[in-house]
Amino acid sequence: MSQLNSIIASILSDINEAKAKADQTSSELARTYAADKILRYFPVPRINIENLEVEIKYAVNSVEEKPIDNAATRKKVNDFIKTFTDETASSVKKAVENVTKTNELYEGISKIYPSKEWELSLKEKMSDILVKSFKPNDPSKTKDLAANGLRNAIPDLLPVVKRSSSMAIVPTDKGDFRLMGLDDQGKSEFLVDKEYDSEAEALKDAKALTSSLKSKKVEVTSVKKDENKKVEIGALKAGNRTFNVLFGGKSINDPKPKASLEKAINIKAEVLNKPQRDVPNWLKASKPAMANINPEKFEDDVSLKLATEKVINERLPLFEQGINDIMSKNMTTVLNVNVDGEAIKNAQPETISTIKFSLSAQDFTLLDDDQEPIL
Amino acid sequence: MITPKYISDLLGAPMAAVVQAEAIAAKATAEFIQEVGFSKSEVNEDGNFGTVRNVTFSYNRIEADGQTRMTNISVPLLTVIPIPSLKVAEAEIEFDLALSQPNSSTEGGESSSGKDRRSPFLSRSLRLKAIIGKKAQEGKANTTNSATANMNVKIRLAQAEPTIGMVQLLNILDNADKEN
């Protein structure tokens, strides 16, 4: 079973090929004539198709509506994708901004991220994915490809924060990393006064400090105030290493800063030594970003990923709807037919139709701008 | 003919046959010219046909002074006898085909090769084959073993002027021959 247009196209191609075979024969004869002392003065035989008529009997198997996949449809889809991408990228940027402005883990980069340039990169990436996802004959596949493509691609453009429940490795706008102590609400408690060139280097220190905290070998040896930076500087002795930490920025007038830092250290030790329990599903659903955060194990923070996924999930139905609207306005009726002689013999008489077409000499001639034959 | 062939082959074969037939006829004319018009039966390697075969006849010619004299005239034989030369001015080909449609999974389209970079709309996804069939007659069942045709093709052919390319090709070959 094939579409009628494919059948006619196939026959037209065959007619052209047949004419080419006759021309090929003339071309070969031209060489033979040129080599012959007498034939060289004869005109080389060459034929033109003056008229060609074809009549085909076919059986109609089914009639269906199919989307037209042509340049005009593609343009409409591409225009829609551009608008959709612009709006979605803007919404994603707002969602990311909301996280970086409110979540202290991203405080170090919130001045430069997400930038206008980032939004442009996001647009390009999204547009590329959505154009490639478009499958004119399979709307559900288009939706799935778009959803998977966006969900896989967007995290590449998000900064990674590795965190446990009590500590995090946070990126800075200079491209390096800092080690941050977190309280039981996930808020910044102190910042280790060291800039790490790599995440791995920061992670090594984070694990060392966590291990010392768990075994209760961290001691606050001194605390002094830095009036210029308006922070307290505490020295934490962990085994044979000392970590200087900056804290108290928001409560610089704490009368007992050392006691506060010691209390924070003790709470961390308690949390680390508390037996782990499964987070109930209702809590996971209510606070997905906080669920399953391990006190010791450092894993990727999912706040940005969840925020962007939320936007994508809200926008995808609009994408599907938009594509469906375009395709539903660009449908064509397709005849699925059978031209096989045996099949026609067995077909119901009422399904049998005939198509006739004819071609004239002009259809086999290349014409110039003045409609004059070129050859 | 039992094995289905591509339609292009079935359409191309009679058209090429017309061209070839005309060439065979032209060859026969060339041989006639060589055999009748020249004294050698075979052409030398250098293309020398030999001497032109003449016919000589005598007649009484009246001179300016009024005297009659016997005069001999010799003319090439080829100028006095008609040379058989045939050219197909027009040809009509008509035949009936019983199409055989491949399954969609085995369609021998060109797009499946991966080399066709045209849009899916333009790519050729189907190549039909056919066998020469028997024209279906109204109200009569096909009682023979031959397939019933469902495609009728009529082609009218006419002699075409040589293309510019073909003329140029002949000139190049002719000049190359002279230069040698």
Interface residues (C-beta under 8 A of the other chain):
Chain A: M1 S2 S6 I7 A9 S10 I11 S13 D14 I15 N16 E17 A18 K19 A20 K21 A22 Q24 T25 S26 S27 L29 A30 R31 T32 Y33 A34 A35 D36 K37 I38 L39 R40 F42 P43 V44 P45 R46 I47 N48 I49 E50 N51 L52 E53 V54 E55 I56 K57 Y58 D69 N70 A71 N338 V339 D340 G341 E342 A343 I344 K345 A361 L375
Chain B: Y6 I7 S8 D9 L10 L11 G12 A13 M15 A16 V18 V19 Q20 E22 A23 A26 K27 T29 A30 I33 Q34 V43 G47 F49 K87 V88 E90 A91 A98 L99 S100 Q101 S104 E107 S119 P120 F121 R124 S125 L126 R127 L128 G133 A136 A147 T148 A149 N150 M151 N152 V153 K154 I155 R156 L157 A158 Q159 A160 E161 P162 T163 I164 G165 M166 L169 L170 L173 D174 D177
